[in-house]
Each structure stands twice: as structure tokens, then as C-alpha cells.
Amino acid sequence: MAIMTDSKGNIFLEFLAMQENQLDAAALDAPLTHALIVVKCQDKYLFMHNKWRNSWELPGGIIEEGETARECVVRELREETNQSIADVDFKGVMKFRLQPSYHGPERTEYGVLFAGRLSRLDDFIENDEASSIVLWDGISDIGDIAEIDKKLIEFF
């Protein structure tokens, strides 16, 4: 049974708890494409406002060729939010059934989830993808939040 389906029809199918060193040997039935990170600071969650989708999302993105999932999430956090993080915890692997988007047709893919803490926030610098960042308490109305990302904070 799926964990959840968002309003766009994207399905969060499964969360695979495993150790990071098991990732290369995992028998995945679809590509591992991206990495996301749940970051806590001041007991709140860091979200970035995605300009393209006009919604609040967790930092993360596509794993580039020659890059590990860990390297990807550290890079994406820096690019999207201007935050640097030294220590991130591997949480597991997420399986999704995604509806057509600019990333491609309907497809199944996997992503890796990490978590980390920041003691303070560096100044945000607007960029091509993010218009702002926010520390969200998990309750307050901050506008449109990516529904699956909202669910992912539970895995912190």
C-alpha cells in the first residue's frame, strides 16, 4: 500500500530503511535519480520556495554523473538555500510513481533522503530556483507546500 498520493497524482510508494553502504548493492527496479534533505534549525524545518513550481519544498535535486547522493544533497542545499552543512544522516530510500513533468513522462524512480541540523542560518541569496527560504514549524500556514515533502519531515 502506498504511503500517500498528492493532489497531482504523484505517489510516494515506499520508504526503504537501509544503511548508506547498502545503497550500491540495493536491487532497485527503477533509476535512483535524486536526493533530498530534511534540515532542522531552531526546532523548525528548512524549506525553500521553488520559483518554477511556486511552492515550498525541501532542498535537494538531481544526482549528477560522478556524484554520490550525499555529495548531491550537500551541493543542492548550498545552491538552493546558501546553507552549508558538514554532517548529514542517511535516512533511507524513497520510491515514487511520478506524473509527467518537465523531468519526463510518467515514471517510477527512487530518491535518497538525508537529514541534518544547522545551529544558525546563513543569509539567503536568491537564485534561479529559489526565491526565499523559511523555517517552518510544521503547523503554520506558509502557503502551498509540496505535499510529499510535508510528509517526508516525519522521517527526520
N, C-alpha and C positions, 0 to 999 in steps of 0.2 A: 504494500500500500504506500502511496506517495506521501511525503511529509507535508507538502502543500502545493497548491496551484495558485498563481497570481491572477490578477484581473485580465492580463494579456494572454493567458493560456500557457505561460511558461510553467513547467512542473519541476519542483525540487523533489526528485525521485528518492534519493537515498543519501545517507551520510555514512561513510566508511571510516570507522575509527581504526587507525593503524599507526605504526611508528614511521617517522620520516624515512628511515633507512630501508623500509619495505616498499617504498614508492616505486622504485625502478623495477622491482620484481612483481608488482601487482598486475594481475591479469585483468586489464580494463577492456571492455568491449566497445570503447569509443575513445576518441582522442582526449588527452589531457591538454587543455588549451590556456588556462588562466589561473591566477592566484589572487585571493582576496585577503584582507586583514581587518580584524576587529581590534580597534585600538581604544583603550580606556585612558582617560586623563581626568583627574578630579572627580572620579567615580561616575563619569559620563562617557558616552561613546562618540568617537570622532566620525563625522560624516562629511562628505564633500558634495557640493551642489553641481551636478553634471549639466553643463550647458546644452549638450545635444539632446538629452532626454528630459531636461527640465525637472529633475527630481533629485532628492538626496540619496546618496549611495555610499557604500563602504569603499574605501580606496582599494585599488587593485587593477589588474589588467592582463593583457595577453602575454604569455611567456614567450620571449624572443628566442630565436635559434641560438643555441650555445649557452643559454641562461638556465639556471636552476629555478624552481618555483620560489625558493627562499630569496634568491637574488632579484627575481621579478617583483616580489611584493615590497621589498625594501626600496627598489628603484621607483615603482609606481607610487608608493607613499610619498616619496620625496618630490616626484614630478607633479603630483596632483594636489598635495597639501603643503608642501615645503617643510615637512616634518622629517627629521632623521631619527631612526630607531636602531639601537645596537643589538637588542635582544628580542627575538620573536620566537614564539612557541608554535610548533606544528600541531594542528588540531585534528586534521584528517582530510578526507577526500569527499567532495560533493559531486553527485551525479544529477544532471539536469536534462530535461527534454525541452528544448527551446524553440519558440516560434520564429518564423522568418524575421530577419532584421538586416541591417546593413552589414552584419557579420556573416550572413549567408542564409540558406534556406532552412526549413525546419530540420532540426538535428539533435542528436544526443551528444553531450560532451561532459567532461569532468573538469573540475577545478579543485585547487588546493586551498584550504583555509588555515590561516595563521592568526595568532592573537599576540598582542603586546601592550605594554603600558608606557606612557610618557609622563614625566613628572611636571612638564610645562610645555606649552605650545610656542613654537616659533611663529613669527609674523607670517601670515598667509600672503602669497604672491599669486594674483590671478594669472591663469594660464589658458591655453587653448581648450582644455577640457573642463576645468573647474572655475566657477565664478566666486565661490566662497566656501568656508568650512564652518562647522558648528559642533559644539559639544552637546550631545542630546541625552537627556535623562531617561529616554525610553518611554516617556509618557506624554510630554508636552506636544502640542500641535505646532510643528515647524513647517508644515506644507506637505507636498507629495513626497513620500518616502518609498523607495523601491521595496515592494512587499517581501520579496525573498531575502533581501539584505536585512530587513527588520527582523526576520526570523533567525538569521544567522548570528545575531548578537547573543542568542541563547546558548550558543556553543562556546562562549568565552569561558 
